[in-house]
Amino acid sequence: MTLSRRDKVVALILVLIILLLIYLMQCHWRNRFGARGDAKPVGEVEYKYHQVQRKYSDRMLWEDVESKSPIFAYDWVMTKDKSDARITLNNGMKVDMDPESMVEIDESREGVGLTLRDGTIRADSRAAKGGTITAADGTKIDLDQADAQISTGSNGLSVDVKSGNATLKSQGKEAKVAAGEVGSVNKEGFSKEKTLIVLKSPAQGAVLEDASKAVQFSFDAPAGAEDCKIQLTGGKQRRTLSAGRNSHSAVIADGSYQWRVVCRQGEKNISSAAGAFRVRPASAFALISPSRGQVIPANQAENLALHWRGGGRVKVDVSRNADFSSPVKSVETGGDDLSVAKLKPGTYYWRVAPVRDKTQSIQSNFVISDKGELLAEADSERPAASAHKEPKDTDAAKKKKASEAKTEKVRISASAPRNAVIEPDAVSANVKIGWTPVNKAHSYRIRIAKDREFDEQLSSESVSGKGQATLALKPGAYYLRVDVTRRGSNKVLASSKTQRIDVKKKKLPPPPRVKSVQAD
């Protein structure tokens, strides 16, 4: 088949058009994703604690970022658990990122801004020439000489303005939020409320260096306010503390926190603006449990969990000797706990040291008791020694007592997953736990708390005749333990080891951004 002159001309024109489009796409690609050496940074990112990661716009992988590193348009920045970061843009706007937050650097004709993909940030545009934040739902927040805290999550968008003004724009509608007001955007639309309670301590952005000391909360509430509560948020965890008229104190683990006070005034609820502070340990590491010199019953030491506070990779040693010779356990780990199995009765020494600087090693000791079983009800009522001589038992009575004593010496071990994931279309994860039933005369109590010591117990459920249960848990960190009790009694005969369960919401990747190709 031969092509006519007209067909050849049309084919040539099509080829030229294709080549022109390829050239324009390459120009656009170089303009946006050009070599790092050619691109100009739009600001810098710095951090003070733990791990912060950045993903370049033209790469797929996340990488750790050095403090005070330059950032470029369309880069992503993400903070890990207990991490924080500050982004300073060239236009003067400063953005502080809370733990487990993610932002994308935007660039448009109006200038450089941020898109808050997840978490909480505090934006300060008082020294900037304007500032724009875009929320994950598309809401635009124009900051006018403002200092504001912006949070996004399952409940929608919240903008807490400390000073200046913020204009919220969503679906063709606008709402102006002034200093001392909190604006919200959700499925119902815009809402706004005034903050009538003034936070005093901890001061905004305060850093408390000693996690062992109680945090002193204080605030000023208007006349008639009562039933005040402190809503404390750290990462994905939430706590509610009952407060008095204007103060409260509580020991809080290290981390970054936001807090708000809500009181009852007549028939209405009044609240404060959101405050933020950080609790940091005085040293890089601290041993949490077992405490120094703690005596642990043998039946609770079959799989003993060592727990410490600190970040980064560490070396953990456990030994029967104070000089740590012939260790029974010696491993490197990047976590904050370690299980040691089948420890025999005796004194043990353990230490934790940063891999990069072992001179900062800290150590402690604990004791495994040879008396492992807890007393049962019948045993507790039986006197250790009689004040007067009792008649000798018959052989049958001795056998019966021996059988009863053997029955009461119970042990229990429970199993639960270390991590659980909530699917995007669910509000909680179904976590299955199991244990080996002792016998039909016993019941089992499942205890769930937010702390290892079970001071903040969330749930206590009794189960009879079963060896498994399913728990519906929302996002957060939980501690679980199974107790053995005699039916009809609350006295604990034995307990399983305490286990931690981390429940996280499964995050879907953001939809791909498609940019139109435009000629220069």
TORTOR-786109 format. One record per residue (C-alpha): residue in three letters; x, y, z. Coordinates in steps of 0.05 Angstrom, whole numbers, plus 32768, in hexadecimal, padded with zeros to 4 digits. Example, Ala and Ser with C-alpha at 12.3 -4.5 7.8 and 13.67 -1.06 7.14 Angstrom:
2
ALA80F67FA6809C/SER81117FEB808F/
//
This chain:
520
MET800080008000/THR801C80447FEC/LEU800C80848011/SER7FF480C07FEC/ARG801581047FF2/ARG7FDD811C801F/ASP7FE480E0804E/LYS802E80ED8055/VAL802281368067/VAL7FEE8123809C/ALA801D80EF80BA/LEU8056812180BC/ILE802A815480DF/LEU801481208113/VAL805D810D8121/LEU80708156812A/ILE80368160815A/ILE804C81238183/LEU8094813C8186/LEU807C8181819C/LEU8052816281D4/ILE808D813881EB/TYR80B9817681EC/LEU8086819E8214/MET807E81658246/GLN80C98161824F/CYS80CC81AC825B/HIS809481A7828E/TRP80B6816B82B0/ARG80F8818F82B4/ASN80D681CD82CE/ARG80B481A78307/PHE80E0816B8313/GLY8123818582FB/ALA81658170831A/ARG816C81838363/GLY81AA81AC8353/ASP818281D78322/ALA814281DF834B/LYS813D8217837F/PRO8128820483C5/VAL80E8822483DF/GLY80FB821C8428/GLU811B81ED845B/VAL810581B8848B/GLU812281AC84D0/TYR8111817E850A/LYS812581738552/TYR810E812D8564/HIS810C80E68547/GLN810080DC84FD/VAL80E7810984C4/GLN80E380F1847D/ARG80DE81148439/LYS80CA80FB83F4/TYR80E1812183B8/SER80AB812F8384/ASP80D08106834F/ARG80DD80C9837B/MET80B480918398/LEU80DA808283D9/TRP80DA80A7841B/GLU811E80B7843A/ASP813680D3847C/VAL8144811E8479/GLU817C8142849B/SER8169817E84C6/LYS816881C184A2/SER816581A1845D/PRO814B81C88421/ILE810681B58406/PHE80EB81BF83C0/ALA80A781C983A1/TYR807B818A83A0/ASP80A6816683D5/TRP8082813F840C/VAL809781428455/MET807F810F8489/THR808B810A84D5/LYS808D80C784F9/ASP807280B5853D/LYS808D80E58574/SER80AE810F853E/ASP80A68158852D/ALA80BF818584F6/ARG80BF81CE84E2/ILE80B981E6849A/THR80CF822D848B/LEU80BC82478447/ASN80E1827D8422/ASN80A482AA8427/GLY80AC82AB8473/MET8074827B8487/LYS8087824884BD/VAL8062820684C4/ASP806D81D78500/MET8058818F84F3/ASP803F8162852B/PRO804F8117852E/GLU803180EB84F8/SER8021812484C9/MET802D812C847E/VAL803081698451/GLU803F81788408/ILE806281B783F0/ASP803781DB83BD/GLU804A8210838A/SER8019823A8363/ARG801282808345/GLU8000829A838A/GLY8041827F83A6/VAL8059824483D1/GLY802A82228402/LEU801B81DF8422/THR7FE881A8841C/LEU7FD98186845E/ARG7FCF813C844C/ASP7FC881228493/GLY7FD3813684DC/THR7FDB817984FE/ILE800681B684EE/ARG800E81FC850B/ALA8017823284D6/ASP8034827684E6/SER802E82AB84AF/ARG803782E984DB/ALA807C82F584BC/ALA806982DD8477/LYS804C82FD8439/GLY800C82D6843B/GLY8005828B8444/THR7FD782558429/ILE7FC9820F8445/THR7FA081DC841F/ALA7F7E81A58446/ALA7F78815D842E/ASP7F2E8168841F/GLY7F3E81A383F0/THR7F2D81DB8421/LYS7F5B82178419/ILE7F71823F8456/ASP7F8C82848447/LEU7FB3829E8483/ASP7FB582EA848F/GLN7FEC82FA84C1/ALA7FD382BC84E6/ASP7FEC82898517/ALA7FBF824C8511/GLN7FBC82028521/ILE7F9F81D884E9/SER7F89818F84F2/THR7F6A815F84C1/GLY7F4E811A84CE/SER7F1080EE84CC/ASN7EE7812484EF/GLY7EF8815984BA/LEU7F22819784BC/SER7F2F81C484F8/VAL7F51820884F6/ASP7F628227853A/VAL7F7882708531/LYS7FA4828D8568/SER7FB082D08547/GLY7FA082F28504/ASN7F6B82D784D6/ALA7F5F829A84AB/THR7F2F82948470/LEU7F14824F8461/LYS7EFD8240841A/SER7ED882008408/GLN7EA881EF83D0/GLY7E9E823783BC/LYS7E8F824E8403/GLU7EBA82788432/ALA7EBF8280847E/LYS7EEC82B084A4/VAL7F0A829984E6/ALA7F2682CF8513/ALA7F5582CA854E/GLY7F3682A58588/GLU7F0A827B855C/VAL7F0A82338543/GLY7EEF822584FD/SER7EDB81DF84E6/VAL7ECA81C284A3/ASN7EA7817E849D/LYS7E6F815D8477/GLU7E3D818D8496/GLY7E6481C9847E/PHE7E84820384A4/SER7E7E820E84EF/LYS7EA0823F851E/GLU7EA5824A8569/LYS7EC882798599/THR7EFB826285CC/LEU7EE9827C8612/ILE7F1C8255863A/VAL7F64826F863D/LEU7F9D823C8642/LYS7FD78251866F/SER80058215867B/PRO802781F28659/ALA8036822E862C/GLN802C822885E1/GLY8066820085C4/ALA808681F38608/VAL80B981BA860D/LEU80B88194864F/GLU80FA81708656/ASP80EA813F8690/ALA80B5810B8681/SER80B680F286C9/LYS8099813386E4/ALA804F814286E2/VAL8037817386AD/GLN801481AE86CE/PHE7FD681C286A7/SER7FB6820586B7/PHE7F8182308695/ASP7F50826986A1/ALA7F0782588698/PRO7ECE828B869C/ALA7E9F828F86D7/GLY7E6D825686DC/ALA7E99822486B8/GLU7E9981DE86D6/ASP7EA8819586C6/CYS7EE781AA86A1/LYS7F0D8175867A/ILE7F5081768657/GLN7F5081558613/LEU7F97813D8606/THR7FAE812385C2/GLY7FF2810585B3/GLY7FFC80E8856D/LYS7FBE80BC8561/GLN7FB080B285AC/ARG7F7C80DA85D3/ARG7F7380E1861E/THR7F4081088648/LEU7F578122868C/SER7F25813A86BF/ALA7F3B817F86D7/GLY7F2681AD870F/ARG7F1081F58707/ASN7F51820C86E7/SER7F8A81D986F1/HIS7FA0819186ED/SER7FE1816986EF/ALA7FF3812786CF/VAL803180FF86BD/ILE803580F78671/ALA806580CF8647/ASP809480F28617/GLY8077810885D5/SER8054814385B2/TYR800F815685CB/GLN7FD4818385BC/TRP7FA3819585F2/ARG7F6181B985F9/VAL7F3481C78636/VAL7EE981BD8632/CYS7EBB81D3866A/ARG7E7081D68678/GLN7E51821B8680/GLY7E078216868D/GLU7DEA81EC8655/LYS7E2281FA8624/ASN7E6881DF861A/ILE7EA182118615/SER7EE8820385FF/SER7F2D821F85F9/ALA7F5A822685BD/ALA7F8981ED85B0/GLY7FCC81EE85D4/ALA800B81C785C2/PHE804781B085EA/ARG807C817A85EA/VAL8096814B8620/ARG80DD81358616/PRO810781088642/ALA814481288663/SER817080F38643/ALA816A80CF8601/PHE8157808E8623/ALA813180788661/LEU81218032867B/ILE80D6802A8689/SER80C97FE386A0/PRO80DA7FB986C5/SER80EA7FEF86F8/ARG812C7FEC871E/GLY812C7FB2874F/GLN80E57F9B873D/VAL80D37F548753/ILE80AD7F2F871C/PRO80877EEE872B/ALA80A07EB38703/ASN805E7EA786E0/GLN80617EEE86C4/ALA80A97EE686AB/GLU809E7EAF8678/ASN80A37EE58641/LEU80B87F258665/ALA80B27F67863E/LEU80E97F9B8649/HIS80D27FE18638/TRP80FB80218630/ARG80F280678613/GLY811D808385DC/GLY812580858591/GLY81548066855F/ARG81778023855D/VAL818F800885A1/LYS81B67FCD85BE/VAL81947FA785F6/ASP81B97F788625/VAL819C7F4B865C/SER81CA7F24868A/ARG81CD7F0086CD/ASN820F7F2586DB/ALA82177F6F86ED/ASP82517F7586BB/PHE82237F598684/SER82507F1D8676/SER822E7EE08658/PRO81EE7F058646/VAL81AD7EDD8640/LYS81957F0F860B/SER81BC7F4085E0/VAL819B7F5F85A3/GLU81967F9F857A/THR81507FBA856D/GLY812E7FF98553/GLY80F17FF48580/ASP80E3800785C8/ASP80D67FC385E7/LEU80F37F7C85E7/SER80D87F3985FF/VAL81067F0A8625/ALA80EC7EC3862D/LYS80F57E8D8663/LEU811C7EB48698/LYS812D7E8986D4/PRO81277EA4871C/GLY815F7ED38730/THR817A7F198727/TYR81827F3686E1/TYR81A57F7486C6/TRP818F7F978686/ARG81A87FD3865F/VAL81967FFA8621/ALA81C8802385F9/PRO81C4804A85B8/VAL81E880268580/ARG82098066856A/ASP8220807B85AF/LYS8227804285E1/THR824480718616/GLN81FB80878624/SER81EA8041863C/ILE81B9803D8677/GLN81AC7FFE86A0/SER817F7FE286D6/ASN816E7FA086F8/PHE81337F75870C/VAL81267F348731/ILE80FF7EF7871A/SER80DF7ED78757/ASP80DD7E8C8761/LYS80967E93877C/GLY80717E99873C/GLU80297E89874C/LEU7FFA7EBA876D/LEU7FD17EA487A9/ALA7F8A7E8C879A/GLU7F4E7E9D87C5/ALA7F527E5D87EC/ASP7F9D7E6787F7/SER7F947EAF8810/GLU7F637E988845/ARG7F917E61885D/PRO7FC07E7A8895/ALA800A7E73888A/ALA80157E5788CF/SER7FE37E428904/ALA7FE57E638948/HIS7FCD7E228967/LYS7FD97DDA8954/GLU7FA67DBD8923/PRO7F957D74891F/LYS7FBC7D4D88EB/ASP7F9B7D4588A8/THR7F897D01888E/ASP7FA87CE6884E/ALA7F687CF58828/ALA7F667D3D8841/LYS7FAF7D47882E/LYS7FA27D2E87E8/LYS7F657D5C87E2/LYS7F8D7D9A87F9/ALA7FC67D8887CA/SER7F957D828790/GLU7F757DC687A2/ALA7FB97DE887A8/LYS7FCF7DCB8765/THR7F8E7DE38745/GLU7F977E2A8760/LYS7FDE7E308744/VAL7FCA7E488700/ARG7FEF7E6986C7/ILE7FD57E8A8689/SER7FF47EA38648/ALA7FD07ECC8614/SER7FE07EDD85CC/ALA7FCD7F1B85A4/PRO7FE67F3C8564/ARG801B7F72856C/ASN7FFC7F9E8536/ALA7FB77FA58519/VAL7F9E7FCE84DD/ILE7F5A7FEF84D4/GLU7F417FEB848D/PRO7F2E802E846C/ASP7EE3801E846F/ALA7EE4800984B9/VAL7EE8803084FA/SER7F0A7FF98523/ALA7F347FBA851C/ASN7F1C7F768533/VAL7F567F5C855C/LYS7F547F138571/ILE7F767EFD85B2/GLY7F7C7EB685CD/TRP7F917E91860C/THR7F907E4A8627/PRO7F567E3F8658/VAL7F6B7E24869C/ASN7F2B7DFF86AF/LYS7EE07E0986B3/ALA7EE47E2586FA/HIS7F087E6486E3/SER7EF47EA386BE/TYR7F1F7ED28696/ARG7F217F1D8697/ILE7F3C7F43865A/ARG7F597F86866E/ILE7F6A7FBD863B/ALA7F8D7FFE864C/LYS7FB48037862D/ASP7FF0802F865A/ARG801B7FF4866E/GLU80097FFC86B8/PHE7FBD7FFB86A9/ASP7FB2803D86CD/GLU7F8780548692/GLN7F5D8015868A/LEU7F2D8019864F/SER7F087FD78654/SER7F027F9A8681/GLU7ED97F608666/SER7ECD7F1C8688/VAL7ECA7EDC865E/SER7EB77E968677/GLY7EC87E548658/LYS7EEA7E71861B/GLY7F317E778602/GLN7F2A7EAF85D0/ALA7F097EF385C6/THR7F047F288590/LEU7F0F7F7285A1/ALA7EF97FAD8577/LEU7F317FE1857F/LYS7F3680278562/PRO7F798046854D/GLY7FAC804B8585/ALA7FDB802485B2/TYR7FBD7FF385E3/TYR7FD67FC5861B/LEU7FB37F838627/ARG7FB47F50865F/VAL7F8A7F13866F/ASP7F7C7F0386B9/VAL7F657EC086D6/THR7F2F7EC5870C/ARG7F037E928730/ARG7EBB7E95871A/GLY7E937EC48745/SER7ED17EE8875F/ASN7EFB7F248748/LYS7F3B7F0B8768/VAL7F727F018735/LEU7F947EBD8739/ALA7FC67EC98700/SER7FD27EF886C6/SER7FEF7EF28681/LYS80287F1F866C/THR80167F658655/GLN80157F6C860A/ARG80137FAA85DE/ILE7FE67FB085A1/ASP7FEF7FE9856F/VAL7FB27FF88545/LYS7FBA80268509/LYS7F8B803E84D3/LYS7F9E8025848E/LYS7FB080628465/LEU7FA18063841B/PRO7FD3808683EE/PRO7FBC80CA83D6/PRO7F9F80CC8390/PRO7FD280DC8359/ARG7FD881248346/VAL7FD0813082FC/LYS7FEC817282E4/SER7FD7818E82A1/VAL800E8199826E/GLN801581E2825F/ALA804582058230/ASP80758237824E/
//
